[in-house]
Amino acid sequence: MRARWVLAGVALLMAAVLAGLGVWQVERRAWKLALIDRVEARLAAPAQPAPPRARWATITDDDAYARVIAAGTWRAAPPVFTQAVTDFGAGYWVLSPLDTAGGTILVNRGFVPSGDRKAITAPSGPARVTGLLRVTEPDGGFLRDNDPADDRWYSRDTAAIARARRLGPVAPYFVDAEAVPGVQWPRGGLTVVRFRNNHFVYALTWFGLAAMMTYFAWRIARGRGEASV
């Protein structure tokens, strides 16, 4: 008798834990929907000046995907190529430093296929770039670490790139440039803005399991479910 009640209590405890996971997924879903709404509002809003150096310390993920304008002069520096895969296949993002009145910003000029990389040169002269603000990507990517010493980049880590290329202080974000008419490579405007939102399904799964464990607890308490546990 006592063992039966212990088993029923354990089953109820598991049900409570599973229900808690379901509640957590409901909360995550609400957060994700709010995030999607914020990002969609930023994408639809007019472009604003890129955050100057005075604001760099306050840049967070909440600033990502805002439409910005960066005006300045291209730094005479070789492009940085970071590995990428797009609808055009395997290749690289092409990053170049833009010196603005508010500080130096790395601009992702767009994608270039692997076979066309050698044709990409450093831009020069004044420029006015419109695009999406993207927060720096430290710690590498594609399950591989950046290798600055060998100039191999798997993520757009602005601080690491600045140190390796001796660019001085740069913004803790980069700008994904929009496509430039008539320019094939590098091709801008390829930013993918997509957020997975499976939290509703996950919540139903956890709540369903919680209901099953509650039923098992009831069966055990009535002396009918020992063999089911």
N, C-alpha and C positions, 0 to 999 in steps of 0.2 A: 504493500500500500504506500509506504513512505517513498520507495523508489519511483513509483508511478507519479507521485506529486513532484518529485525532484525533476523527472523528465519533462513533465508538463511545464514546470517553471522555466527550465532551460529553453523549451520550445517558445514560450511566451517572450523570453528575453531575446531570442533570435528574431522573433517577429517584430519586436520593438526596434531592434537595430535595423532590420530591413525597411521598416516604415520610415525610420529616420533618414535612410539613404534615399528613399523616395521623395521625402520632403526636401532634401538637399538638391535633388535634381529639378524639382519644381522651382526652387529659388534660382538655380543656375539657368533655367530656361527663361525666367523673368529677366535676369541679368543679360543673357545673350540677346533677347529681343530688344532690350533697351540699347545695347551696344549697336545692334544693326540699325536701329532708328537713328542713333547719333551719327553713325558713319554715313548713312544715306543722306542725312541732312547736310553733312560736310561736303559730300560729293556734289550736291545740288547747289551749294552756296557759291557766290562769286569768289574768285581767287583773292586772297589777302597777301600782303607782303610777308615774306618768309621771316620767321622769328629772328630778331637780331641777337647779338652776343649777350646782351643784358638779360635775355630770356632763356638762354640755353640751359641754365641750371634747373629750370622748372619744366622742361620738356619731358613728357611721359607718354605712355601708350595711348592715353586719352587724346593726344594731339594727332595721332596717326590718321592718315588719309584726308587731312584737310587740304583743300586746294590753295596753293601758294604761288607767288610770283617772286623770283629771285633775279635781280638786275645787277650786273657787274661786269667784270672782265675775266676772261678765261686765263688761268695761270698757265705759263709755258711749262707744262709737265706731261710726261708720257701718260696715256690712259691706264687705268687700273682695270684689269679684266677679272671678273668673278664668275665662276662657273654657274650655268643656268640651264634650265630646260623649259622650253615654251612650245607653243603649237608649231613653231618653225623647226623644232628639233633641239638637239644639244648645241650649246654654244656658250656665250658669255654676256653678262651685263657689262657695259662700258661706263666707267666712272671717271669724271674729270673735275678738278677743283675750280670753283668759280669764286673769285674775290669780289665781295660786295662791301658796301659801306657798313654793313652790320656784322662782317666777319666772313671767313672762308667757308663755303658750303660745297660738299661733294654732290655732284649732279649725276644721276644715273641717266645717261643720254639715251639708253635703250639697249636692245638685244642685237647681237651679231652672231651668225652661225660660225662654227669652228673654222670652216674653210675660208671664211672671209675676214678673219681676225687681222691678218697682216695688212689689210688695206685700210684699217682704221688708224687715223693719226690724231694728234692733239689738236683741239680747236684753238682759235686765237681771236683776239679782239673783243669788243664789247658784246654782251649778250643779255637777252631778257628771256628767262626760262619760266614757263608755266607748267606746273605739274602737281603731284601729290606728295605731301610730306610723309616720309617713312622713318620710323625710329631706327637707330643703329642696330645692327645685328651681330652682337659679340658672340664669341665661342664657336665660330665656324658654322658649317652646315653640311648637308648631305652625309651626315655621320662622320665627317672628317674635320679636323682642325685646320684653321688657316696656317699657312707656312710663309710668314713674311720674308724670311731669309731667302727662300727660293722663289719668291713672288708668286706663290700659289694661293689663290683666294677662293673660299667656298661660301663666304657670306660677306655682306657689306658692313663690315665693322669699321666705322669711320675713324675711331681713335687709333686702332691698329694700323690702318692704311696711312693715316697722317704721320704716325711715328716712322713707319717703314719708308715713306716717301719724303720725310722731312718737310712736311707742309706747314708745320706750326699748328696752333690751335685751330680746330675745325668744329663745326656744329655737330651736336650729338644726334643728328638726323641727316638724311640725304633726301634729295628730291627726285622722284621718278618723273622724268620729263615727258610731256605729251609728244605725240608724233609730230614731226616736222614735214610739211608737204614737200614732196619731191626728193626727200632723203630716204633711200632704201635701208641702209645700214649706217650706224646703229638705228634700229627702229624703236621709237618710244611709244608710249601709250599702251603698253602691254601689261600694266598692273592688273593682277587678278584680285578682286575684292570678293572674297567668299568666306562665309563663316558656317561651319558645320553646326547644325542645331538638331541633335537627336535626343535632347533631354526629355521630351515628352514620352518617347518610347522607353527610355531608361527608367523614367518615373513609374510608368505602368508596370514594367518588369519587376521593380523592387516592391511596389505595392502588391502585385500579384503574389510574389513569394511570401510577403508578410502575411497575406490572407491565408495562404496554404499552411504556414507555420502556426497561425492561430487556430486553424481547423485541426491540425495535428495535436496541438495542446489540448483542445477540447476532447478529442478522441482518447488521448492518453488519460486525461483526468477521469473519463467515464470507464476506463479500464478496457478500451477496445483498440487502442492504437500502439501498444508496445512493439508489435512486430513491424509497424510502419516507419518507426524512427531509426 
